[in-house]
Amino acid sequence: MKNKIISKEKAISRIREGMTLMVGGFGLVGSPLELIDELRMQGTGGLTVISNNLGEPGKGLDLVLQNGQIKKAIGSYFTSNPNVGIRFAAGELAIELLPQGTFSEAIRGGGAGIGGFYTRSAAGTLLADGKETRTIDGETYVFEKTLHADVALIRAYRADTLGNLIYRKTARNFNPVMATAADLVIVEVEEIVEPGQLDPESIVTPHLYVDYLVRRGRSHD
């Protein structure tokens, strides 16, 4: 059986220049902050980041942004971090905005193998510019492509050594859907237990989606 427990240094070294990353979290809640900090330390650049937001000033993904490693961000809520606007205005960052429900569904659809879907959310707004539309039952719908990533960095509360995951309250947010929509899934987790110690009814992400587990507060495992 593959040992999925590795150090954050080894896990983040799997990320290459120019890759597309999904990063879980809503604000800083549920964000894999130690993996993000290691990404900053290793300095891998040219990244496209799919995340609801890009951290807060001096915290979370803002550290990677300020290090010049992100070339494009896809998400739904960037206004809480003024550094995103500064980088965008300077031509140093491309941004693709999606309504939050559309953003979540695009990730879920990517994990389910769906190429795209129609939604009314952005119809009649600037977010629909350049996108295909269709009239269904007299209403305008906008076609949205689904999202997929090379690597997902997500955070869970508890895991077993197989990679089954349990999340904690609202920290669950985008993490479970991102676990299904990336080629490589790296999980930052509070606690790792032996198989059989997790309540099967509480497991949200099955182990088959998880490639690596990184225990918080540890390095050089």
FIKOLZA-1660 file (N, C-alpha, C; in steps of 0.1 Angstrom, whole numbers, plus 5000, padded with zeros to 4 digits):
% residues 221
   i   px   py   pz ch aa at
   1 5008 4988 5000  A  M  N
   1 5000 5000 5000  A  M CA
   1 5009 5013 5000  A  M  C
   2 5005 5022 4992  A  K  N
   2 5013 5035 4991  A  K CA
   2 5012 5042 5004  A  K  C
   3 5024 5047 5008  A  N  N
   3 5024 5056 5020  A  N CA
   3 5020 5070 5016  A  N  C
   4 5009 5075 5020  A  K  N
   4 5004 5088 5015  A  K CA
   4 5009 5100 5024  A  K  C
   5 5015 5096 5036  A  I  N
   5 5019 5107 5045  A  I CA
   5 5034 5111 5042  A  I  C
   6 5035 5124 5038  A  I  N
   6 5048 5129 5034  A  I CA
   6 5049 5143 5040  A  I  C
   7 5061 5148 5039  A  S  N
   7 5064 5162 5044  A  S CA
   7 5058 5172 5035  A  S  C
   8 5055 5184 5040  A  K  N
   8 5050 5195 5031  A  K CA
   8 5061 5199 5020  A  K  C
   9 5073 5197 5024  A  E  N
   9 5084 5201 5014  A  E CA
   9 5083 5191 5002  A  E  C
  10 5082 5178 5005  A  K  N
  10 5081 5169 4994  A  K CA
  10 5068 5170 4986  A  K  C
  11 5057 5173 4993  A  A  N
  11 5044 5174 4986  A  A CA
  11 5045 5186 4977  A  A  C
  12 5049 5197 4981  A  I  N
  12 5049 5209 4973  A  I CA
  12 5059 5208 4961  A  I  C
  13 5069 5200 4963  A  S  N
  13 5079 5199 4952  A  S CA
  13 5073 5192 4940  A  S  C
  14 5061 5186 4941  A  R  N
  14 5054 5180 4930  A  R CA
  14 5049 5191 4920  A  R  C
  15 5048 5203 4925  A  I  N
  15 5042 5214 4917  A  I CA
  15 5053 5220 4908  A  I  C
  16 5049 5221 4895  A  R  N
  16 5059 5226 4885  A  R CA
  16 5055 5240 4880  A  R  C
  17 5064 5247 4874  A  E  N
  17 5061 5260 4868  A  E CA
  17 5050 5259 4858  A  E  C
  18 5041 5269 4859  A  G  N
  18 5030 5270 4849  A  G CA
  18 5018 5261 4852  A  G  C
  19 5018 5253 4863  A  M  N
  19 5007 5245 4866  A  M CA
  19 4994 5252 4870  A  M  C
  20 4983 5246 4869  A  T  N
  20 4970 5251 4874  A  T CA
  20 4967 5244 4888  A  T  C
  21 4965 5253 4898  A  L  N
  21 4962 5248 4912  A  L CA
  21 4948 5251 4916  A  L  C
  22 4942 5242 4923  A  M  N
  22 4930 5246 4931  A  M CA
  22 4934 5247 4945  A  M  C
  23 4929 5257 4952  A  V  N
  23 4933 5259 4966  A  V CA
  23 4920 5261 4974  A  V  C
  24 4918 5253 4984  A  G  N
  24 4905 5254 4991  A  G CA
  24 4905 5265 5001  A  G  C
  25 4894 5268 5006  A  G  N
  25 4892 5279 5016  A  G CA
  25 4882 5289 5012  A  G  C
  26 4876 5295 5023  A  F  N
  26 4867 5306 5021  A  F CA
  26 4872 5317 5030  A  F  C
  27 4878 5328 5024  A  G  N
  27 4887 5336 5032  A  G CA
  27 4899 5328 5036  A  G  C
  28 4902 5328 5049  A  L  N
  28 4913 5319 5054  A  L CA
  28 4908 5307 5060  A  L  C
  29 4894 5306 5062  A  V  N
  29 4888 5294 5068  A  V CA
  29 4889 5282 5059  A  V  C
  30 4895 5271 5063  A  G  N
  30 4896 5259 5055  A  G CA
  30 4907 5260 5045  A  G  C
  31 4916 5270 5046  A  S  N
  31 4927 5271 5037  A  S CA
  31 4939 5263 5042  A  S  C
  32 4946 5257 5033  A  P  N
  32 4958 5249 5037  A  P CA
  32 4970 5258 5039  A  P  C
  33 4970 5266 5050  A  L  N
  33 4979 5277 5051  A  L CA
  33 4994 5272 5052  A  L  C
  34 4997 5260 5057  A  E  N
  34 5011 5256 5058  A  E CA
  34 5016 5252 5044  A  E  C
  35 5007 5245 5036  A  L  N
  35 5011 5242 5022  A  L CA
  35 5013 5255 5014  A  L  C
  36 5004 5265 5016  A  I  N
  36 5006 5277 5009  A  I CA
  36 5019 5284 5012  A  I  C
  37 5022 5284 5025  A  D  N
  37 5035 5290 5029  A  D CA
  37 5047 5283 5023  A  D  C
  38 5046 5269 5022  A  E  N
  38 5057 5262 5016  A  E CA
  38 5058 5265 5001  A  E  C
  39 5046 5267 4995  A  L  N
  39 5046 5270 4981  A  L CA
  39 5054 5284 4979  A  L  C
  40 5051 5293 4988  A  R  N
  40 5059 5306 4987  A  R CA
  40 5074 5303 4989  A  R  C
  41 5077 5295 4998  A  M  N
  41 5091 5292 5001  A  M CA
  41 5098 5286 4989  A  M  C
  42 5091 5277 4982  A  Q  N
  42 5098 5270 4971  A  Q CA
  42 5098 5279 4958  A  Q  C
  43 5089 5289 4957  A  G  N
  43 5090 5299 4947  A  G CA
  43 5085 5295 4933  A  G  C
  44 5078 5284 4932  A  T  N
  44 5073 5279 4918  A  T CA
  44 5064 5290 4913  A  T  C
  45 5066 5294 4900  A  G  N
  45 5059 5305 4894  A  G CA
  45 5051 5302 4882  A  G  C
  46 5045 5312 4876  A  G  N
  46 5037 5311 4864  A  G CA
  46 5024 5303 4867  A  G  C
  47 5019 5304 4879  A  L  N
  47 5007 5295 4883  A  L CA
  47 4994 5302 4880  A  L  C
  48 4985 5293 4876  A  T  N
  48 4971 5297 4875  A  T CA
  48 4964 5291 4888  A  T  C
  49 4958 5300 4896  A  V  N
  49 4952 5296 4909  A  V CA
  49 4937 5297 4908  A  V  C
  50 4930 5285 4910  A  I  N
  50 4916 5285 4911  A  I CA
  50 4912 5285 4926  A  I  C
  51 4907 5296 4931  A  S  N
  51 4904 5296 4946  A  S CA
  51 4893 5307 4948  A  S  C
  52 4885 5306 4957  A  N  N
  52 4874 5315 4959  A  N CA
  52 4880 5329 4961  A  N  C
  53 4891 5331 4967  A  N  N
  53 4898 5344 4969  A  N CA
  53 4913 5342 4970  A  N  C
  54 4920 5352 4971  A  L  N
  54 4935 5351 4972  A  L CA
  54 4940 5356 4986  A  L  C
  55 4934 5350 4996  A  G  N
  55 4939 5353 5009  A  G CA
  55 4935 5368 5014  A  G  C
  56 4942 5372 5024  A  E  N
  56 4940 5386 5030  A  E CA
  56 4954 5392 5030  A  E  C
  57 4955 5405 5030  A  P  N
  57 4969 5411 5030  A  P CA
  57 4978 5405 5040  A  P  C
  58 4989 5399 5035  A  G  N
  58 4999 5393 5043  A  G CA
  58 4996 5379 5048  A  G  C
  59 4985 5374 5043  A  K  N
  59 4981 5360 5048  A  K CA
  59 4976 5351 5037  A  K  C
  60 4978 5338 5039  A  G  N
  60 4973 5329 5029  A  G CA
  60 4979 5331 5015  A  G  C
  61 4971 5330 5005  A  L  N
  61 4975 5331 4991  A  L CA
  61 4981 5344 4988  A  L  C
  62 4978 5355 4996  A  D  N
  62 4985 5368 4993  A  D CA
  62 5000 5367 4994  A  D  C
  63 5005 5358 5002  A  L  N
  63 5020 5356 5003  A  L CA
  63 5025 5351 4989  A  L  C
  64 5018 5342 4983  A  V  N
  64 5022 5337 4970  A  V CA
  64 5020 5348 4959  A  V  C
  65 5009 5355 4960  A  L  N
  65 5007 5366 4950  A  L CA
  65 5018 5376 4951  A  L  C
  66 5021 5381 4963  A  Q  N
  66 5031 5391 4965  A  Q CA
  66 5045 5387 4961  A  Q  C
  67 5047 5374 4961  A  N  N
  67 5060 5368 4957  A  N CA
  67 5060 5367 4941  A  N  C
  68 5050 5371 4934  A  G  N
  68 5050 5371 4920  A  G CA
  68 5049 5358 4913  A  G  C
  69 5042 5348 4920  A  Q  N
  69 5042 5334 4915  A  Q CA
  69 5029 5332 4908  A  Q  C
  70 5019 5340 4909  A  I  N
  70 5005 5338 4903  A  I CA
  70 5004 5347 4891  A  I  C
  71 5001 5340 4879  A  K  N
  71 4999 5348 4867  A  K CA
  71 4984 5350 4864  A  K  C
  72 4976 5341 4869  A  K  N
  72 4961 5342 4867  A  K CA
  72 4954 5336 4879  A  K  C
  73 4943 5343 4882  A  A  N
  73 4934 5338 4893  A  A CA
  73 4920 5337 4888  A  A  C
  74 4914 5325 4891  A  I  N
  74 4900 5323 4888  A  I CA
  74 4892 5321 4901  A  I  C
  75 4882 5329 4904  A  G  N
  75 4875 5328 4916  A  G CA
  75 4863 5337 4916  A  G  C
  76 4857 5339 4928  A  S  N
  76 4845 5347 4929  A  S CA
  76 4846 5359 4939  A  S  C
  77 4856 5360 4947  A  Y  N
  77 4856 5371 4957  A  Y CA
  77 4870 5375 4960  A  Y  C
  78 4875 5385 4952  A  F  N
  78 4888 5390 4954  A  F CA
  78 4889 5404 4961  A  F  C
  79 4878 5410 4963  A  T  N
  79 4878 5424 4968  A  T CA
  79 4882 5425 4983  A  T  C
  80 4883 5414 4990  A  S  N
  80 4888 5416 5004  A  S CA
  80 4903 5417 5005  A  S  C
  81 4910 5415 4994  A  N  N
  81 4924 5417 4994  A  N CA
  81 4928 5428 4984  A  N  C
  82 4931 5440 4988  A  P  N
  82 4934 5451 4979  A  P CA
  82 4946 5448 4970  A  P  C
  83 4955 5439 4975  A  N  N
  83 4967 5436 4966  A  N CA
  83 4963 5429 4953  A  N  C
  84 4952 5423 4953  A  V  N
  84 4947 5417 4940  A  V CA
  84 4945 5428 4930  A  V  C
  85 4937 5438 4934  A  G  N
  85 4934 5449 4925  A  G CA
  85 4947 5457 4921  A  G  C
  86 4956 5458 4930  A  I  N
  86 4969 5465 4927  A  I CA
  86 4976 5457 4916  A  I  C
  87 4977 5444 4918  A  R  N
  87 4984 5436 4908  A  R CA
  87 4977 5436 4895  A  R  C
  88 4964 5435 4895  A  F  N
  88 4956 5435 4883  A  F CA
  88 4958 5448 4875  A  F  C
  89 4957 5459 4882  A  A  N
  89 4958 5473 4876  A  A CA
  89 4972 5474 4870  A  A  C
  90 4982 5468 4876  A  A  N
  90 4996 5469 4871  A  A CA
  90 4999 5459 4859  A  A  C
  91 4989 5452 4855  A  G  N
  91 4990 5442 4844  A  G CA
  91 4999 5430 4848  A  G  C
  92 5000 5428 4861  A  E  N
  92 5008 5416 4866  A  E CA
  92 5000 5404 4869  A  E  C
  93 4986 5405 4868  A  L  N
  93 4978 5394 4872  A  L CA
  93 4965 5394 4863  A  L  C
  94 4962 5383 4857  A  A  N
  94 4949 5382 4850  A  A CA
  94 4939 5376 4859  A  A  C
  95 4927 5380 4858  A  I  N
  95 4916 5376 4867  A  I CA
  95 4904 5371 4859  A  I  C
  96 4898 5360 4863  A  E  N
  96 4886 5355 4857  A  E CA
  96 4876 5354 4869  A  E  C
  97 4865 5362 4868  A  L  N
  97 4855 5362 4879  A  L CA
  97 4843 5353 4875  A  L  C
  98 4838 5346 4885  A  L  N
  98 4826 5338 4883  A  L CA
  98 4817 5340 4895  A  L  C
  99 4804 5340 4893  A  P  N
  99 4795 5340 4904  A  P CA
  99 4798 5329 4913  A  P  C
 100 4796 5330 4926  A  Q  N
 100 4801 5320 4936  A  Q CA
 100 4795 5306 4934  A  Q  C
 101 4782 5306 4931  A  G  N
 101 4775 5293 4928  A  G CA
 101 4780 5287 4916  A  G  C
 102 4783 5295 4905  A  T  N
 102 4788 5290 4893  A  T CA
 102 4802 5285 4895  A  T  C
 103 4810 5292 4903  A  F  N
 103 4823 5287 4906  A  F CA
 103 4823 5273 4912  A  F  C
 104 4815 5272 4922  A  S  N
 104 4814 5259 4929  A  S CA
 104 4809 5248 4919  A  S  C
 105 4799 5251 4911  A  E  N
 105 4794 5241 4902  A  E CA
 105 4804 5237 4891  A  E  C
 106 4812 5247 4887  A  A  N
 106 4822 5245 4877  A  A CA
 106 4833 5235 4882  A  A  C
 107 4836 5236 4894  A  I  N
 107 4846 5227 4900  A  I CA
 107 4839 5213 4902  A  I  C
 108 4827 5213 4907  A  R  N
 108 4820 5200 4909  A  R CA
 108 4819 5193 4895  A  R  C
 109 4815 5200 4885  A  G  N
 109 4813 5195 4871  A  G CA
 109 4826 5189 4866  A  G  C
 110 4837 5197 4869  A  G  N
 110 4850 5192 4864  A  G CA
 110 4854 5178 4871  A  G  C
 111 4850 5177 4883  A  G  N
 111 4853 5164 4890  A  G CA
 111 4844 5153 4885  A  G  C
 112 4832 5157 4880  A  A  N
 112 4823 5147 4875  A  A CA
 112 4825 5143 4860  A  A  C
 113 4834 5150 4854  A  G  N
 113 4837 5147 4840  A  G CA
 113 4828 5154 4830  A  G  C
 114 4821 5165 4835  A  I  N
 114 4812 5172 4826  A  I CA
 114 4820 5184 4820  A  I  C
 115 4818 5186 4807  A  G  N
 115 4825 5197 4800  A  G CA
 115 4820 5211 4803  A  G  C
 116 4807 5212 4806  A  G  N
 116 4802 5226 4808  A  G CA
 116 4787 5225 4811  A  G  C
 117 4781 5236 4814  A  F  N
 117 4767 5237 4818  A  F CA
 117 4761 5251 4816  A  F  C
 118 4748 5251 4815  A  Y  N
 118 4741 5264 4813  A  Y CA
 118 4736 5269 4827  A  Y  C
 119 4737 5282 4829  A  T  N
 119 4732 5288 4842  A  T CA
 119 4727 5302 4839  A  T  C
 120 4717 5307 4847  A  R  N
 120 4712 5320 4845  A  R CA
 120 4720 5330 4853  A  R  C
 121 4729 5326 4861  A  S  N
 121 4735 5335 4871  A  S CA
 121 4741 5348 4865  A  S  C
 122 4749 5346 4855  A  A  N
 122 4756 5358 4849  A  A CA
 122 4749 5364 4837  A  A  C
 123 4737 5359 4834  A  A  N
 123 4730 5364 4822  A  A CA
 123 4727 5379 4824  A  A  C
 124 4730 5386 4813  A  G  N
 124 4728 5401 4813  A  G CA
 124 4738 5409 4821  A  G  C
 125 4749 5403 4825  A  T  N
 125 4759 5410 4832  A  T CA
 125 4773 5410 4824  A  T  C
 126 4782 5418 4829  A  L  N
 126 4795 5418 4822  A  L CA
 126 4802 5404 4823  A  L  C
 127 4799 5396 4833  A  L  N
 127 4805 5383 4834  A  L CA
 127 4801 5374 4823  A  L  C
 128 4791 5377 4815  A  A  N
 128 4786 5369 4804  A  A CA
 128 4792 5373 4791  A  A  C
 129 4800 5384 4791  A  D  N
 129 4805 5389 4778  A  D CA
 129 4814 5378 4772  A  D  C
 130 4812 5376 4759  A  G  N
 130 4820 5366 4751  A  G CA
 130 4816 5352 4753  A  G  C
 131 4806 5349 4762  A  K  N
 131 4803 5335 4764  A  K CA
 131 4790 5332 4756  A  K  C
 132 4789 5319 4753  A  E  N
 132 4777 5314 4746  A  E CA
 132 4765 5315 4754  A  E  C
 133 4754 5319 4748  A  T  N
 133 4741 5319 4756  A  T CA
 133 4731 5311 4748  A  T  C
 134 4720 5307 4755  A  R  N
 134 4709 5300 4749  A  R CA
 134 4697 5303 4756  A  R  C
 135 4686 5304 4748  A  T  N
 135 4673 5307 4754  A  T CA
 135 4666 5294 4758  A  T  C
 136 4662 5292 4770  A  I  N
 136 4655 5279 4774  A  I CA
 136 4643 5284 4782  A  I  C
 137 4631 5279 4777  A  D  N
 137 4619 5283 4783  A  D CA
 137 4617 5298 4785  A  D  C
 138 4622 5305 4774  A  G  N
 138 4621 5320 4775  A  G CA
 138 4631 5327 4783  A  G  C
 139 4640 5320 4790  A  E  N
 139 4650 5327 4798  A  E CA
 139 4664 5325 4792  A  E  C
 140 4673 5335 4793  A  T  N
 140 4686 5335 4788  A  T CA
 140 4695 5327 4798  A  T  C
 141 4702 5318 4793  A  Y  N
 141 4712 5310 4801  A  Y CA
 141 4726 5312 4795  A  Y  C
 142 4736 5312 4803  A  V  N
 142 4750 5314 4799  A  V CA
 142 4758 5300 4801  A  V  C
 143 4765 5297 4790  A  F  N
 143 4773 5285 4791  A  F CA
 143 4786 5287 4798  A  F  C
 144 4789 5279 4808  A  E  N
 144 4801 5280 4816  A  E CA
 144 4809 5267 4815  A  E  C
 145 4821 5268 4811  A  K  N
 145 4830 5256 4811  A  K CA
 145 4833 5251 4826  A  K  C
 146 4835 5238 4827  A  T  N
 146 4839 5234 4841  A  T CA
 146 4854 5236 4843  A  T  C
 147 4858 5234 4855  A  L  N
 147 4872 5236 4859  A  L CA
 147 4879 5223 4863  A  L  C
 148 4891 5222 4860  A  H  N
 148 4900 5211 4863  A  H CA
 148 4914 5216 4866  A  H  C
 149 4921 5210 4875  A  A  N
 149 4935 5215 4879  A  A CA
 149 4945 5203 4878  A  A  C
 150 4957 5208 4877  A  D  N
 150 4968 5198 4878  A  D CA
 150 4970 5193 4893  A  D  C
 151 4969 5202 4902  A  V  N
 151 4970 5199 4916  A  V CA
 151 4960 5206 4924  A  V  C
 152 4954 5200 4934  A  A  N
 152 4946 5206 4944  A  A CA
 152 4953 5206 4958  A  A  C
 153 4953 5218 4964  A  L  N
 153 4958 5219 4978  A  L CA
 153 4946 5221 4987  A  L  C
 154 4943 5212 4995  A  I  N
 154 4930 5213 5003  A  I CA
 154 4934 5210 5018  A  I  C
 155 4924 5213 5027  A  R  N
 155 4926 5212 5041  A  R CA
 155 4914 5203 5047  A  R  C
 156 4918 5194 5055  A  A  N
 156 4908 5186 5062  A  A CA
 156 4911 5186 5077  A  A  C
 157 4901 5181 5085  A  Y  N
 157 4903 5181 5100  A  Y CA
 157 4910 5168 5104  A  Y  C
 158 4904 5157 5100  A  R  N
 158 4910 5144 5103  A  R CA
 158 4911 5135 5091  A  R  C
 159 4921 5126 5091  A  A  N
 159 4922 5117 5080  A  A CA
 159 4927 5103 5086  A  A  C
 160 4924 5093 5079  A  D  N
 160 4931 5080 5082  A  D CA
 160 4942 5078 5072  A  D  C
 161 4951 5069 5075  A  T  N
 161 4963 5067 5067  A  T CA
 161 4960 5063 5052  A  T  C
 162 4947 5058 5050  A  L  N
 162 4943 5055 5036  A  L CA
 162 4940 5068 5028  A  L  C
 163 4937 5079 5036  A  G  N
 163 4933 5091 5029  A  G CA
 163 4919 5095 5030  A  G  C
 164 4911 5088 5037  A  N  N
 164 4897 5092 5039  A  N CA
 164 4897 5104 5048  A  N  C
 165 4888 5114 5044  A  L  N
 165 4888 5127 5050  A  L CA
 165 4875 5131 5057  A  L  C
 166 4877 5138 5069  A  I  N
 166 4866 5144 5076  A  I CA
 166 4869 5159 5077  A  I  C
 167 4859 5168 5075  A  Y  N
 167 4862 5182 5076  A  Y CA
 167 4855 5188 5088  A  Y  C
 168 4859 5200 5092  A  R  N
 168 4853 5206 5104  A  R CA
 168 4845 5218 5100  A  R  C
 169 4832 5216 5102  A  K  N
 169 4822 5227 5101  A  K CA
 169 4824 5235 5088  A  K  C
 170 4824 5248 5089  A  T  N
 170 4824 5256 5076  A  T CA
 170 4838 5255 5069  A  T  C
 171 4848 5250 5076  A  A  N
 171 4861 5248 5069  A  A CA
 171 4860 5238 5058  A  A  C
 172 4849 5231 5057  A  R  N
 172 4847 5222 5046  A  R CA
 172 4847 5229 5033  A  R  C
 173 4839 5240 5032  A  N  N
 173 4836 5248 5020  A  N CA
 173 4840 5241 5007  A  N  C
 174 4849 5246 5000  A  F  N
 174 4852 5242 4986  A  F CA
 174 4861 5229 4986  A  F  C
 175 4866 5225 4997  A  N  N
 175 4876 5214 4998  A  N CA
 175 4871 5201 4992  A  N  C
 176 4859 5196 4995  A  P  N
 176 4855 5183 4989  A  P CA
 176 4854 5183 4974  A  P  C
 177 4849 5194 4968  A  V  N
 177 4847 5194 4954  A  V CA
 177 4861 5195 4947  A  V  C
 178 4870 5203 4953  A  M  N
 178 4883 5204 4947  A  M CA
 178 4890 5190 4947  A  M  C
 179 4888 5182 4957  A  A  N
 179 4894 5169 4958  A  A CA
 179 4891 5160 4946  A  A  C
 180 4880 5163 4940  A  T  N
 180 4875 5154 4929  A  T CA
 180 4880 5160 4915  A  T  C
 181 4885 5172 4915  A  A  N
 181 4887 5179 4902  A  A CA
 181 4902 5182 4899  A  A  C
 182 4911 5174 4904  A  A  N
 182 4925 5177 4901  A  A CA
 182 4932 5163 4899  A  A  C
 183 4943 5164 4891  A  D  N
 183 4950 5151 4889  A  D CA
 183 4958 5147 4901  A  D  C
 184 4963 5156 4909  A  L  N
 184 4970 5153 4921  A  L CA
 184 4964 5161 4933  A  L  C
 185 4961 5154 4944  A  V  N
 185 4954 5160 4955  A  V CA
 185 4963 5159 4968  A  V  C
 186 4967 5170 4973  A  I  N
 186 4975 5171 4985  A  I CA
 186 4967 5177 4996  A  I  C
 187 4966 5170 5008  A  V  N
 187 4958 5174 5019  A  V CA
 187 4966 5178 5031  A  V  C
 188 4963 5190 5036  A  E  N
 188 4969 5194 5049  A  E CA
 188 4958 5191 5060  A  E  C
 189 4963 5183 5070  A  V  N
 189 4953 5178 5079  A  V CA
 189 4958 5179 5094  A  V  C
 190 4948 5181 5103  A  E  N
 190 4952 5183 5117  A  E CA
 190 4957 5170 5123  A  E  C
 191 4950 5159 5120  A  E  N
 191 4953 5146 5127  A  E CA
 191 4951 5134 5118  A  E  C
 192 4960 5125 5119  A  I  N
 192 4959 5113 5111  A  I CA
 192 4958 5100 5120  A  I  C
 193 4948 5092 5117  A  V  N
 193 4946 5080 5125  A  V CA
 193 4946 5068 5117  A  V  C
 194 4945 5056 5123  A  E  N
 194 4946 5044 5116  A  E CA
 194 4932 5041 5110  A  E  C
 195 4932 5033 5099  A  P  N
 195 4919 5029 5093  A  P CA
 195 4910 5022 5103  A  P  C
 196 4897 5026 5102  A  G  N
 196 4887 5020 5111  A  G CA
 196 4884 5029 5123  A  G  C
 197 4893 5040 5125  A  Q  N
 197 4891 5049 5136  A  Q CA
 197 4881 5061 5133  A  Q  C
 198 4879 5063 5120  A  L  N
 198 4869 5073 5116  A  L CA
 198 4855 5067 5115  A  L  C
 199 4845 5075 5119  A  D  N
 199 4832 5071 5117  A  D CA
 199 4829 5071 5102  A  D  C
 200 4825 5059 5096  A  P  N
 200 4823 5059 5082  A  P CA
 200 4812 5069 5077  A  P  C
 201 4802 5071 5086  A  E  N
 201 4792 5081 5082  A  E CA
 201 4796 5095 5082  A  E  C
 202 4808 5098 5087  A  S  N
 202 4813 5112 5088  A  S CA
 202 4823 5114 5077  A  S  C
 203 4828 5104 5070  A  I  N
 203 4838 5106 5059  A  I CA
 203 4831 5113 5047  A  I  C
 204 4837 5124 5043  A  V  N
 204 4831 5132 5032  A  V CA
 204 4839 5129 5019  A  V  C
 205 4852 5128 5020  A  T  N
 205 4860 5125 5008  A  T CA
 205 4866 5111 5009  A  T  C
 206 4863 5102 5000  A  P  N
 206 4868 5089 5001  A  P CA
 206 4883 5089 4997  A  P  C
 207 4890 5079 5002  A  H  N
 207 4905 5079 5000  A  H CA
 207 4910 5078 4986  A  H  C
 208 4901 5074 4977  A  L  N
 208 4906 5072 4963  A  L CA
 208 4909 5085 4956  A  L  C
 209 4904 5096 4962  A  Y  N
 209 4907 5110 4956  A  Y CA
 209 4920 5116 4961  A  Y  C
 210 4925 5110 4972  A  V  N
 210 4937 5116 4979  A  V CA
 210 4950 5110 4975  A  V  C
 211 4960 5118 4971  A  D  N
 211 4973 5113 4968  A  D CA
 211 4983 5114 4980  A  D  C
 212 4983 5126 4987  A  Y  N
 212 4992 5128 4997  A  Y CA
 212 4986 5135 5009  A  Y  C
 213 4990 5131 5021  A  L  N
 213 4986 5137 5034  A  L CA
 213 4998 5144 5040  A  L  C
 214 4996 5156 5044  A  V  N
 214 5006 5164 5052  A  V CA
 214 5001 5168 5065  A  V  C
 215 5007 5163 5076  A  R  N
 215 5002 5166 5089  A  R CA
 215 5007 5180 5093  A  R  C
 216 4997 5188 5098  A  R  N
 216 5001 5202 5102  A  R CA
 216 5011 5202 5113  A  R  C
 217 5020 5212 5112  A  G  N
 217 5030 5214 5122  A  G CA
 217 5042 5204 5121  A  G  C
 218 5042 5197 5110  A  R  N
 218 5053 5187 5108  A  R CA
 218 5061 5191 5095  A  R  C
 219 5073 5187 5095  A  S  N
 219 5081 5188 5082  A  S CA
 219 5092 5177 5083  A  S  C
 220 5097 5174 5071  A  H  N
 220 5108 5164 5070  A  H CA
 220 5104 5151 5076  A  H  C
 221 5091 5147 5074  A  D  N
 221 5086 5133 5078  A  D CA
 221 5094 5122 5071  A  D  C
% end
